[in-house]
């Protein structure tokens, strides 16, 4: 067997292995609307397992003499995988949450032509019972993206006062039965694992439902543990500042709370007259998966992509 063929088989195996780890959503749309060009710089603030990063890097023809690539993730398992996957390339890999990492990059005077944020939870998070993200696999009440942080789902579930817990479930999960669910959680404390929590929530909604009654509450607790919405609000203006003029920012969201924040920010900075706007909408409406993608990757069904381009560095009067 030739060396070239051995490398080809190795690369194919690596791609298949990565596909099993995490299948990137809206990949064709990301490549179309971010339109990566040779020698452009690229920042992925939620790189995960490199599903979007790899084809984008291929498009910009990353080399040590030209474009800069920075991949960020807060999860140590993802960081380990990224370092192995891109070991032969001159790629900067940073373990941090996207807000903190972006702020450090801005303070360092860095700028990028492409910035991508995929706000979804990766497949390993959902499938690894020990991470506690899903009620489908019984595990500890964890839900931390960064396992070095102190706050866990068990703290929210077992220590927060009922009113605060109900507010979290209502605000972060848009759950109409938030107060009833919070009451049952408090009554049944201490709660040990995801299965017990899911069963307690399920008892508040007897009867058949296509969507598991615990879905919104689990989302709400995960958002609270990882401070997801507040970080997104704080990161948006930083990402815009990190863009070169002509640079594109793409954000993939998975629920209405995230998408609403992104939509409002983009609208505020893009839908003015040309003299006042610093952004221009590339996607007039959010891009959603087509039928083929929904068949091959059902978890993409709630994903939405919005993309803007930076047309100047300041609004008039700034």
Helices and strands as residue ranges (DSSP letters): H 3-21, H 27-34, E 42-44, H 51-60, E 69-73, H 76-85, E 92-95, H 98-107, E 112-118, H 123-127, G 129-131, H 153-159, H 162-173, H 178-187, H 194-202, H 215-226, H 228-242, E 243-253, H 256-270, E 279-281, H 291-296, G 298-300, E 304-310
